[in-house]
Amino acid sequence: MDFLQENLSTFLRTQTQSTTSSSSLRNIVSSILHTENLTASLLDLRTNYIDPYLIHPLSSLLSSSASTADLLPVLITLLALYISLRILDYARRVIVFWVTLFFRLVFWSAVLVFGLYAYQVGLERALTEVRWVVGVLIRFAGELMAALLREGEGRDTAGATDGWKRREYYNRYG
């Protein structure tokens, strides 16, 4: 907060002291840019982050390459990478669109079919049959999970026992 107050007081002081518009703008810019705190913080930013992470790697890359001919394959590779990532992003968006469209069509078709079925047979009978279908699906999911858990219990045994469990599962459920 002290930094802001110092800059603000310097700004106001230079604003009131200047007489012409061009000199006032020059004084405002110079007062904002040439304060000691701002210079110290920018210098700290440069020495801690910009020099070690940007300047030194780029200078070593440019100094190690004898000519721009060595840099040209790197630039071409980066361009090819950028173009391929753009194409993959486009393909991803197209695939997501079509999959989303498919699931929306399936959902709204199911709603429409249920509405037509409920209109034909009555709402009470339609809801009764929906409860029956949901019960069948829940029982199927429960049996499937139980079978998968039983099969997963013998995973740490030998391969012959594991094959026997699979055979038992197929004999019982399939």
N, C-alpha and C positions, 0 to 999 in steps of 0.2 A: 504494500500500500504506500510505503514511503517512496518507492520508485515512481508510482503514478503521481503522487503529490509533487515530487520534484519536477517531473516533466510538465505537469500542468502549470505549476508556478513559473517555470521557465517559458512556457508557451505564452502565458498571459503577460509576462513581463516583456517579451519580445513583441507581442501584439500591440501593446500600448506604446512602446518606444519607437516603433517604425512609423515613418511619415508617408512614404509612397507605397503604392500597391506592389510594385515589383520587388522593392527592398523588403517589404513586410512578408511577402511570400518566401523570399530567400531566407529571411531571418527565422520564419516559422520552420521551414524544412531543416535549416542548419541547427536550430535549437533542438528539434526532435531527433535528428540523426546523430548529432555530435555530443550527446550527453555521455558522461563517463559510465554510468550504469548500463546503458544500452550497448555501448561499445564493449564493455567487459562481458556482458552476457552473450553478445554475438561472437566475440572472440572465443569464449568458452564453448559455444556451440560448434564453431569451426574446428577448434583443436580437438574436441572430444568426439565429434561425430562425422563431420564432413571430410576432414583430412584422412582419418584412418579407413573409412568405409567407402569413400568415393574417389578422392583425389589420388591416393597412393595406388589402389588397384588399377584405375584407369591409366595413370601415368606409366606404371610398369607394363601394362598391356601394350600401350602405344610405343614405349621405348624398346620393348623386346621385338616388335615387328619391324623388320628392316624397311618395308615399303607398304604402301596401301594394298598391294596385291596379296599380302598375307592377311590383311583385315577383311578383304572382300569375301572369302568363303565364310567367315564368321557372320558377316552381315547377311549373306544369302541364307545361311542356316537359320538365323534369327527370323528372317522374313518368311521362310518356309514354315517354321514353327508357329509363327503368328497366324499365317493363313490356314494352316491345318487346325489350329485351335478354334479359329472362327468357323470353319466348316463343321467341326465336331460339335460346337455349340449350336449351330443351326440344326444339325441332325438330331441332337438331344431335344431341342424345342419341338421339332416336327414329331418325334416319337412320343413325347409327353402329350402333345396335342391329340394325336390319334388315339392313344390309350385312354386319355380322359374322355374323349368323345365316345369311345366304345362303352366305357362304364356308365356314362350319363345316359346313353341310348338304352342300355340294358336296364338301368334303374327305372327310367321313365316308362319303358315298355312294360316292366313288371307292375308298375303302379297302374298303368292303363289296363292291363289284362286283369288285375285284381278288381279294378273298378267295374269293368264289364262283367266279370264273373259275379261280383256282388250284386250287380244290377239284375242279372238273370236268375240267381238262386236265392237272393235275399241276403241281407247283411248278417243276420244271426248264423245262418248255415255257413256262410263264407268265413266268418270269424272262428267258428268251431273247427272248420277244416284247416284254417291257418294255424290254430293252436295245435292240431294234430301233427301238421308238417313240422312245426317248430320243435315239438316233442321228439319226433323221429330224428331230426337233425341233431338235437342235443344228445340223445342216446347214442347215435352214431359217433359223435365227437368224443363222448365219454369212453366208449368201447375202444375207439382208435387210440386214445391217449393211454388207456390201461394196457393195451397190447404193446404200444411203443415203450411204455415204462417197464413192462415185463421183459421185453426183448433187451432193453438197455441195462437191466440188472446183471446179465451174464456177459457183459462186454470184456471184463477182465479175465475171463476164463480162456481155455484153449479154443482154437478154431473149430474143432470137431463139435464141441458142445454148442458153439454159436450157430453152426449150421443146423444142428438138431433143433434148436429153438426156432430158427426160421422155418424149418419144415413143419414143426408143430403149429406155428402160427398160420401157415398156409393151409394146413389140414383143417384147422379149427375155423378160420374165417374166410378162406378163399377158395 
